Amino acid sequence: MASSKQTKRVREAIAKNSKPFKDLFADKEFKKYFKNSFNPMETAKRCPRGFSEDHPDINWIKLKTFFVSKSLTLKEFTSPGLAINVANHFKQLLRLNKLLQDAIDGKL
C-alpha cells in the first residue's frame, strides 16, 4: 500500500497529465495480459483535498490503488508454459510499477 505522500504525488501527476496512465491501461499489449482486470479496489469517497471535484480525471484522482489481476485456468496453471506466462505478466506489471514510480519521483 502506498503512503499518503506517495498517493498524493500520483494524484498530482494524474491531475497534471493523465495521458501516461490512460495510455498504459489502453495499450493492446497491457490489455492482452490484464484484459478487464483493472480493479479500482480502493477509491476515495470524497474528492481528495487540493483537487477539484469537476476535474475531468477525478475518477482517476480518487483512486487509492492501482490493482490489476489475472485469473488462471487450471489448464494454464498446470501447463508447461506457466513460467513463461507468469514472466510475461510480470513484464507488464513492471510497466505499471515504473509509471507509478515516475509519478512518485516527479518525473511525469
N, C-alpha and C positions, 0 to 999 in steps of 0.2 A: 504494500500500500504506500502510495506517495505521501510525503509530508504535506502539510498545508502550504508551506512555502513553494514546494515543487508544483503542487496543483495550481497555485496562483500563477506561477510562471508559464505553465502550459496554457492556462486560460488566457493569459495576456498574449501569448503567441497566436492563439486561435483568433482572438479579437482583432489582432493586428493583421493577420493573414491566414485564413483557414484553408487556403488552397492546398498546401502540402498535405494536410490531414485528409481533405476530401479526395485529393488525387490518389493517395495511398489506398483508401478504402474502396475507391472506384477502379483501381488498377486490375486489369484482367488476371495477371499472374497472382496477385494477392488474393483476389476473389476465388481463384481456382482452388486455393488451399483452404480458404475460410469463407466459403460460399454461405451467405445468410447466417453467419455465426458471430457477428459482432453483437455483443450483448452489453447494452448500457446498464450494467448491474446497479451502479450507484449514481444517482443523479440528484443534484441539489433541488430541494423542493421550491426554494425561492431563488431569485436572481442573486448571484454572489455579489458581495459588497464591491463597489467600484466598477460595476458593469451595468450597462443599460438593459432593461427588460426588452426594449424594442430593437436590440442589436440583431442583425439578420442571422447571426450564427449562435443565438442564445442557447439553443438546444445542445450545441457542441460545448459551449462555455459552461453549461451546468453539469457536464459530465465530471464525475469524481474519479473514474477509472476508464481505462481502455482495455477491455477484456475481449479476447477472441478465443474461440474454442473449436475443436474438431472432434466429432464422434467417429469412432472407427467401428466398422462391422466386424464380426467375428472372423470373417474371411480375410479382411485387411489385417487384422491383428495377428493372425496366425500365418500370414503369407511370408515367403522368404524375402520379399521386398520391404518388410516392415521398417528395417533400419534406414533404408534409403528414403522411404516415405516420410518417416519422422524427421530425418535430416532436412529434407526439402521444406517441411513445415517450419522447422526452426530457422531456416534461412529467411523465410518471410517474416517470422516473428522478430528477427534481428532488424529488419527494416522498420518495423513499428517501434522497437526499442530505441533505435537510432533517432528516429523522428522525435520521440518524447525527450530523449537526452538533449538533442539540439535545442528543443524548446526550453528546457530547464536551464541550459547553458547560455541562453540568449542568442543563439546562432540563427534563429529564424526571424 
